[in-house]
Amino acid sequence: MGNAYPRRHLLCIAGLTPQVVTETLYALARERPAELPTHVHVLSTEEGIARARLTLLSAQPGWFRRLCADYRLPAIQFDRDSLHVLRDAGGQPLADIRDGADNVAAADTVTEWVRRLTADDDAQLHVSLAGGRKTLGFFAGYALSLFGRPQDRLTHVLVSPPFESHPGFFYPTPYPDIIYGQPPDPRPLDSRDAHVTLADIPFVRLRLGLPESLLSGRASFSATVQAAQRSLAAPALELDIRRRLILAGGRPVELPPAEWAFYAWLARRAHDTAPHLTCPPEGVPSQAYARAFMATYRDIVGPLGDLERVAAGLQAGMDKNYFERRKSRVNRLLREQLSLAATAYLIQGFGSRPRTAYGLGLAPRQILIKST
């Protein structure tokens, strides 16, 4: 069975162990050949990238080329341009992560790469956490939790002892390849005897909770985490009638005047513990709904607003089409601006048909309304 994604990216956090690349590719070839990547990317410090270049991409020993030849792997784009050095806040290559500033810079670089590689809907991303510092692995896993999609995968490569972390072992060869154990046990070992497997790491996907500005632009690690936290926080709705301001969980929401008034009308009812509203039945416009809506509309737009035009549209009362159109537009705008966090603030249905009622699902204590 072929892979549905024409572009498949493998992102390896290599640290000082470039073997994670060949070990992961070997395991994929054995376990899930359809998920072999079309592109490989390596993130590491300056020394880690130098090791990857010298061991994987050089003519000798050229372990990446040897792996592809030994197991007849399909074409994979992996060259010097695929090696990415972590940089500090000033843009200088990081030789190591020595302090808090280096840590922040590394986190932002890892996050930006994960964001970039998950921006393509026709691509699949596989992140391998086997190499590198524990903090870098954490950042990569956390970033994938924030930006990952259903098709993306997070793994850790497992290598049997005594081959694990051995500097001379890169993958189980299909022919004898003798290396020597590390002190205090320098006995000869045959690379053919090693066992290499991938362990999947489940992760929660929070991508739908991120605003579009973070999904489409450069995303720092801290800004992305804060956005996700806001999406998961307890809902709190604030309406400032005079300033025509809506804050949902501290995030401003922009609505056109008519939708603003419709939403404020329902928010007031929720705040006052009034019953939810049923949609006007077909052919029976509600005069009471029209009067209540117009009162809220006047409060919002003031005497200079387009009162006559809106009132003319409600002269016969608020009908089913008007009610449902405003409800749908409000919910669409909330989803566009709040993403996953919009759920708590949507106009929801309560009860079952034909007696479905509509309103906000927030408790009165979660709603603050300022009228003056």
N, C-alpha and C positions, 0 to 999 in steps of 0.2 A: 504494500500500500504506500503510495507516494505522500509526500508532505504537501499540505495545502498552501504553504507559505513559500513564495519564490525566493525571499531573502530570509536567511536564518543566521543570526549573529550569536557568536559565543564570546562572552566577556569574562576574562579571567583576571582575578586579583592575584598577581603572581608573587609578590614579595621577592625573596631571594631564591625561590624554588620554581624556575621556569618549567620544571617537569609537569606542573599542573596542566599545561596546555596539551602535551602529548598524551598524558594519562587520561585526560577527559575525552580527547578525540578517540583514543583507543577504545575506551569503555562505550562511547556512543556507537562506534562502528560495530561492536559486538552486541550491544543490547538494543539500540534503536537507530539503525542505519538511516532511516528516513529523516532523523533529526540531526544528522551531520550538518555542521554549519556551512554556509556559503562564505562567511566572513568571520575572521577571528580578531579580537581586540585584546590587548594586554595592558593593564594598568599597574604601575609599580613606581618605586623610587628610582633615582638615577642609576644606582648600582643594580637594582633588580632588572631594569630595562637593558643594561649592558650585558648582564648574564643571559637574558633571553635572546638577545641578538647573537651573542657568541656561540651559544649552545644549540639554538634552534634553527637559526637562519644562515649561519656561516656555511662555507663549503665543507668544512670538517669541524666538528663531527656532524653538523647538519641534521639534527635529530628529527626535525619536522619533515624534511625531504625524505629521510629514511623511512619514517612511519608511513608516509603516503605511498611510497614504493612497496614497502613490505606488505601492506594490506590493500593495495590498489584502491586507495580512496579517491573519490571524485575531486574535481578541481575545487580548491579552497583558497580564497584570497587572504593571504597572510604574508606580509613582507615588512620591511622596516617602517613603512607608514602606518602599520598596525600596532606599533609599540608606542605607548603614550606615557610620558613621564609626568608624574605628579609634580605640581609647581606650588610655590608659596604665594602669598598675597601679592608680592611684587613681580610675579611671573618667572621667578628663578627656579630651576630644577631642584627638587627636594632630594638631598642625599639621604635623609632620614627624617622621621617625624619626631622632633625633639621637644616641642612645646605646644601650648594650647593653640597658638596661631597656626602652626603647621597642621595641627589636627583639624582645625576648621577649614583650612584651604584644601586638605585632602578630602574631607567630607563633601565639600562643594564640588570638587572635580568628579568624584565618583557619582554623586547625585546627578550632575549635569550629563554625564555619559549615559546613565540609565535613562534619564528623561529623553535624551536625543534618540537613543536606540529603540525606545518604545513609542516614538511619535509616528512611526510608519505603520499604518494599519495592515499592510501587506507583508509585514515582517514578524518574525518570532525571535525572542531574546532568551538565551540560556545564560544564566550567571553561575559561574563556578567559584566557590568560596574556599577552595582547598589551600591556596597559598596566601602569603602576605600576613601582615600583622592582624591580630584578632580585631582591632578597632576598624581596620579597613574592611574586613569581612562583614563586620556588623553594619557598617555604613552601606555596603553594597546590598546586603539583605534587606535593610530597612528601606533603602531607596526603591528596591523592586517591590516591596510591599506598598509603597506610596504610588508608584507609577505602573506597576505590572498589570497585565491583561490576562484573560483566561489562557491564552496560548503560551504564555511565558513560563519559564521553569527555573528553579533554584536548586542547585545540587552541591554536594560535597563528594570529592573523589576519595575512595577508600583503597588503600594499597596494603597488601599483606606484609607482615614482618618476615624477614629483616630488610625488605626492599623499601619499606616506608621511609621517606626522608633521606634515602641514600643518594648522594650527589651524582653517582654514576648510573643510576637507573632512570630510564625515561618512559619505558613501556615494555610489556612482555614481547620479546621478539619471537618470530616464528622459526627461528633457527638458534643454535647455541650462541650465547653471548655471555662470556664469563666476566664477572666483576668480583671484587673482593669485599667482604664484610668490613664494617667499620670497627675500630678498636672498641672493646678489648677482644673482639671475636672476628679476626680477619680471614675467616675461612672463605674458599671460593664459592661463588653463587652463580647459578645459571638464570639469566633474566627470563627464560621461558617458563620457569616455575612460579613466577609471581602471579598473584590474583589481583585484578584491578576492577572495581565496580563503582557505580555511581549510586549515592544515597540521595533520594529526593528530600528536600526540606519544604514542608508545607508552609505557606505564608498567606496572611490575610491581604486581600487586594482592596486598597482604599482609593484607587484612582478616581472613582466617581465622586468622591468627596472633595476633589481639588478644583479650584477655580480655573477657568480657561487661561487666565493670564499666566499661571504657573505651568500649565501643560504645554503652552506654545512658546514660552520665552525662557530665558536663562533662569534656572531655579536654584537658589542656594539651599543647602540642607536645612538650615534653621527656619527659613521662610516656608519651605514645604511642610515641615513638621508642624509649624504653627497653624498653617491652613488646615491640615488634617485634624488637629486638635479642636479647632473651632467647629469643624463639621461634626465632631463627636460630642461636643459639649452640650450640657442641658440647654434646651431652647429658651430664649428670652426675646420677646418682641416689644419694641418701643416705637410708638407713633407720636410724632410732634406735629400737630395739626397746623399750627401757625407757620412753621418752617417747611411744611410739606416734606417731612423727613421720616423714612422708615428704616429702622435698624433691626436686622434679624440676626441674633447672636453677635451683635456688634458690627455686622457688615451692612453697609448701606444698600438699599434696594430702590431702584428707580422705576416708577410706574407712571403712565400717562394719567391726567387728572381724573377721567371717568373710572379707570381701573383703581386708582388710588382711593377714590370715594367708595367704590364697591367694597374694596378690601377693608377700609376703615369702618364701614358700616357693619360688616360681619365681625371685625375685631372688637368693636364696642359691645356687640351682643355677647360675645364670648366673655369679655371682661365683666359684664353685668350679669352673667349666668342666665341670660335669656335663652329660650328654646332655639334650636337650630331651625333654619328656614327651609320649607319645602319649595321645590321649583313650582312656579305657577302652572296650573294645568293648561293643556292645549286649548286656545281660544278663550281663556278666562284671565285677562290681565288683572294684576293686583294693584289697586289704587294705594293701599297701605304701604306696599313695598316701594312704589314710586315716590310717595311723600317722604318716607324715611331716607331713601337714597338721596333725594334732592336736598334734604336738610343737611346731610353730610357733605354733599357736593358744594353747597353754598359756603359751608365752614372752611372748605379747603381752598376754593378758587377766589372767594371774596366777591365783592360787587363788580369787579372788572372781568370776571370770568365769563365764559360763553354759556350763561345760564339759560337764555331764551332757546337756543338751539337744542340743548339737552332736555329742557322741559318740554319742548315741542315733541320730541321723540317719545316722551313718556306721558303724553296728554291723555291717552286712553288707559294708562296704567303700565306696569311692568309685566311684559308677557314672557312666555317660556323662552323664546328665542333670545330676548335681551338678557335674561338672567343667565342662561347657559353660555352665551357669548362672552359676557364679562367674566364669568367664573373661569372659563377655559383660557382666556387671555391672561388673567392674573396668574394662574398656575403655570402657564408656559413661561412667562417672564420671571417668575420665581425660580423655576428650574434652570433657566438660562444663566441666572446670576448667582445662584447658590449651589447648583449641582446637587450632590447627595444631601447636603445640609438643608435643602428646600423641603424635604419630606415633612418635617415638624411644622412648617409654616403654610402648607398648602390648604386650600379650601377643600374639605373632605366630605365624603358622603357618609351618613349615619343611618342605620336601619336598612330595610330591604324594600325593593320595589313592590308596589307603586308608591310607597310612602317614604321614599328616601328623603332625608333632610340634609341640608348642607350648612357647614360652618367651619370654624377653626377648631382644631383638636387641642388647643392650648388651655391650660388652667388659668383662672383669673389672676393668680399670683405671678404668672409668667408674662403678663401683658401690662405694659405701662403706657398710658395715653395722656399726652400733654395737650391741653386745649388752648392755653394762653401763654 
